[in-house]
Amino acid sequence: MNKTEFLKVLSLNSNLSVSSCKRVLENTYSLICESLRKGQSVNFYGFGKFYVKSYKERCINNAGLRKIIPAKNIPSFKTGKIFKNVVN
């Protein structure tokens, strides 16, 4: 299911227009991204948790060459127990 199909089904199930559902979905994306940018996690009980993993700067040796990998933050998602049970 892609985003367009998802919005159509959501629209039918919620008795809202497709454009209203699209605004809600895009605002949800924005809120999650903004929270993660601030270092906060977003938890939806039963569904899962969006959070940021932080990796420190590290040094690697590749074929005799020493290379420094810079520190980085990566968005992550951990599924909730209820969501796991529904899928399995």
C-alpha positions in Angstrom: 0.0 0.0 0.0 1.4 3.4 -1.0 0.6 6.8 0.5 -2.2 7.6 -2.0 -3.9 4.2 -1.3 -3.5 4.7 2.4 -5.1 8.1 2.3 -8.1 6.8 0.3 -8.7 4.0 2.9 -8.2 6.4 5.8 -10.6 8.8 4.2 -13.3 6.1 3.8 -12.8 4.9 7.4 -12.8 8.3 9.0 -15.5 10.1 7.0 -13.0 12.9 6.2 -11.9 14.1 2.8 -8.7 12.9 1.3 -7.2 16.3 1.5 -8.0 16.5 5.2 -6.4 13.1 5.8 -3.3 14.2 3.8 -2.9 17.3 6.0 -3.2 15.2 9.2 -0.7 12.7 7.9 1.8 15.4 6.8 1.4 17.2 10.2 2.0 13.9 12.0 5.3 13.5 10.0 6.3 17.0 10.8 5.7 16.6 14.5 7.6 13.4 14.7 10.5 14.8 12.8 10.6 18.0 14.9 10.5 16.0 18.1 13.4 13.7 16.9 15.4 16.8 15.8 15.0 18.1 19.4 16.2 14.8 20.8 12.9 13.7 22.1 11.3 10.3 21.4 7.7 9.8 20.2 5.8 6.9 21.7 2.5 5.5 20.5 1.3 3.0 23.0 1.0 -0.4 21.5 2.3 0.7 18.1 5.9 1.7 18.7 8.4 4.3 19.6 10.4 6.6 17.3 13.7 7.7 18.7 17.2 8.8 17.8 20.3 6.6 18.0 23.5 8.5 18.5 26.8 7.1 17.2 30.1 8.5 18.4 33.0 9.4 16.1 35.2 6.4 15.4 38.3 5.5 13.6 38.7 2.6 11.1 41.5 1.0 9.3 40.8 0.0 5.7 43.6 -1.5 3.6 46.2 0.3 5.7 44.5 3.6 5.4 43.1 5.2 8.6 39.8 6.9 8.2 37.7 8.8 10.7 33.9 8.3 10.6 32.1 11.3 12.0 29.5 11.2 14.8 26.0 10.9 13.6 22.4 10.6 14.7 20.1 8.0 13.1 16.3 7.9 13.4 15.0 4.5 14.7 11.8 2.8 15.4 11.0 0.0 17.9 7.7 -1.8 17.4 5.3 -2.1 20.3 4.1 -5.4 21.7 0.6 -5.1 20.5 1.7 -4.2 17.0 4.1 -7.2 16.9 1.3 -9.5 18.0 -1.1 -8.2 15.3 1.4 -8.7 12.6 2.4 -12.2 13.8 
